[in-house]
């Protein structure tokens, strides 16, 4: 039987990213003072958190600069 890895065990994967996705990862890394790997890891965890909120019946709202609220809809 194959033993499942611990949740925090690092596993190497290969990603295919568009140029736009790569530039977004690099911009996030620069803004957060980290590297692309950590930026992508954080983005995955953030999306998972938001997805969980929506799956439990919640809504994700963003307040614009003018104070209006808009709902973020996930496909």
VEXLUM-85167 format. One record per residue (C-alpha): residue number from 1; chain; x, y, z. Coordinates in pm, 1 decimal, m for minus. Layout:
N
- zadren/marmi/px/py/pz
- NUM/A/X/Y/Z
...
END
This chain:
75
- zadren/marmi/px/py/pz
- 1/A/0.0/0.0/0.0
- 2/A/123.3/348.9/m88.1
- 3/A/161.4/582.5/208.1
- 4/A/10.3/928.1/162.7
- 5/A/259.6/1214.0/213.5
- 6/A/224.6/1446.4/510.2
- 7/A/21.2/1761.5/424.9
- 8/A/325.3/1991.1/446.8
- 9/A/563.3/1764.6/257.0
- 10/A/697.1/1945.7/m47.9
- 11/A/631.2/1774.3/m378.1
- 12/A/771.4/1891.9/m708.5
- 13/A/526.6/1945.3/m991.9
- 14/A/546.2/2090.2/m1338.7
- 15/A/314.7/2372.9/m1445.9
- 16/A/230.3/2505.5/m1787.9
- 17/A/166.8/2879.7/m1757.2
- 18/A/76.3/3137.7/m2014.7
- 19/A/299.4/3443.5/m2037.9
- 20/A/20.6/3639.1/m1868.5
- 21/A/10.5/3390.5/m1576.7
- 22/A/388.7/3395.1/m1541.3
- 23/A/394.3/3775.7/m1535.2
- 24/A/117.9/3775.5/m1272.3
- 25/A/315.3/3531.3/m1054.5
- 26/A/627.5/3745.4/m1091.0
- 27/A/434.1/4063.1/m1003.7
- 28/A/288.5/3897.2/m692.8
- 29/A/632.1/3772.4/m591.5
- 30/A/783.4/4120.7/m626.0
- 31/A/495.4/4284.6/m436.7
- 32/A/526.5/4033.2/m152.6
- 33/A/905.6/4020.9/m147.2
- 34/A/917.4/3650.4/m224.5
- 35/A/965.0/3417.9/m520.2
- 36/A/731.3/3277.1/m786.1
- 37/A/692.3/2944.0/m609.6
- 38/A/572.1/3103.3/m286.5
- 39/A/350.8/3348.3/m478.6
- 40/A/182.6/3059.2/m662.0
- 41/A/145.4/2860.2/m337.8
- 42/A/m19.9/3158.5/m168.3
- 43/A/m248.6/3216.0/m466.9
- 44/A/m364.2/2853.3/m455.6
- 45/A/m435.9/2874.8/m82.6
- 46/A/m620.0/3206.4/m122.9
- 47/A/m836.7/3064.0/m402.4
- 48/A/m908.7/2752.9/m192.3
- 49/A/m1015.9/2970.9/101.5
- 50/A/m1248.6/3177.4/m118.3
- 51/A/m1388.4/2865.5/m289.0
- 52/A/m1463.1/2713.5/52.9
- 53/A/m1652.7/3028.3/156.4
- 54/A/m1866.5/3014.4/m158.6
- 55/A/m1920.5/2638.4/m128.8
- 56/A/m2059.4/2691.8/222.7
- 57/A/m2310.7/2944.4/88.7
- 58/A/m2111.6/3260.9/154.8
- 59/A/m2027.3/3543.1/m81.8
- 60/A/m1699.3/3712.0/m161.4
- 61/A/m1737.6/4088.4/m179.4
- 62/A/m1480.4/4346.5/m281.9
- 63/A/m1510.2/4712.0/m192.8
- 64/A/m1404.6/4941.6/m474.3
- 65/A/m1220.7/5267.6/m422.1
- 66/A/m1551.6/5458.8/m441.1
- 67/A/m1698.7/5247.6/m161.5
- 68/A/m1930.6/5034.7/m374.6
- 69/A/m1936.2/4661.0/m312.4
- 70/A/m1917.7/4406.3/m593.6
- 71/A/m1952.2/4031.2/m564.5
- 72/A/m1671.6/3813.7/m696.0
- 73/A/m1824.2/3519.3/m883.0
- 74/A/m1618.8/3202.9/m928.6
- 75/A/m1683.7/2967.8/m1220.6
END
